[in-house]
Amino acid sequence: MSSTLQDLVNRAVFYSTEVQTHFGALIADAEWEVDFSSDPHLTFTSADGAVLRTRPHLLGSESDREKTWLWGWENVNDFPDAVVGLSHDVRKFGAAEEVTELTTAELSLDEELALRLTLAAKEATGKWAHYPAAAGAGTTVWLLVDAAEIALPAPQVKVSVRALMQGLTQTTVSDHRAAIESYVAKRGIPTAELPEGGLRMLFADGSADLSFDDQRRISNCDLNEPLEGEAAEQFAAADSTGTPTEAAAASVTPGATSASATEETAAPSTTTPSAPTPTPEEEPSRTESQPVDEPAAEATPAAEAQADEAAEPAAEAADASPEQKRSEDEQARASEPVEPAEEKTPAAEEPAKETKPKKKGLFSKLFGR
């Protein structure tokens, strides 16, 4: 049975949102550098010196100048297979599922395309964290990222409700019900059917009752904590039957692969020299050949206070259409200052970096918006 790009986005969006929020808290305010050699690594270094070394996979790149997306598997710059190998798995998956966007080397760009292709690639590969890295000349290189530290903790009701509400602001989700069913399956969250087609998500610390309209969109979300009453009995019954919460989560945490993905181990080996970067006078031939320097924006921590704020107005957020939410989010981001990209100087001559104001908003960097 074939899929569409929208089907893949629906199945990936909520789990991806929760992973990105967790990932963002790990790397908030961190400096980063990437190496696209035969031992690829993406390293984040915080202000206090803590280092998170991750394994990047070059998925593809978008060019604001040419208004196109180029898949990494086209590999016009001859990167090692360790860098672009996973993108080939995405292409094979796309061929099997008859998703032309995953098998067409270059695509005309629109506002959401890079994010939607990345969500589809996550569903295809089981790699659930991504990082869009600014590469100069209006180019962004989109990376899927592996690291043991990105694995999610046990599900919590406020965190999951926040993932649903935030996920609807990221891109078009055509079938909310199907998207939630995919999310709870990935996350191992027990559910119970409610009257009139509603769905209850069950957690150790509470429950969330979801209602849907006739177009399968979320119309109301009632969050309850602590877990008690009928919901507590339902959770206990699900737990006694061995609901595979941990197993389900493990099957989709970073490092897992789909049937079509045969990626090598994510743990990087000994450091090797970085791939050479073009000299300033050279015109980069295409997106992957750009030197990767400063990120376009910084992530903000996923604090518990944000979970509380997201959970309380959940019903109101659900009533609004995804288009309205995206419009409000874009207006908020439009008020933020835009910082020009800086050209990276050789290490020996690199000046001390100035402290930049933190970006505000809904993880605009990590979600690719």
Secondary structure, DSSP 8 states (H G I E B T S, - for coil): ----HHHHHHHHHHHHHHHHHHHHHHHTT-EEEEE-SSS-EEEEE-TTS-EEEEEEEEEEEEETTTTEEEEGGG-TT---HHHHHHHHHHHHHHHHHT-GGGT-SEEE--TTHHHHHHHHHHHHH---EEEEEE-STTEEEEEEEE-GGG---S--HHHHHHHHHHHHHHS--S-HHHHHHHHHHHHT--EEEEGGGEEEEEETTEEEEEEE-TTS-EEEEEEE-S--HHHHHHHHHHHHTT--HHHHHHTTSTT---TT-----SS--S---------TTS--SSGGGS---S-SS------HHHHHHHHTTHHHHHHS-HHHHHHHHHHHHHTS----------GGG-----------SS-TTTTT-
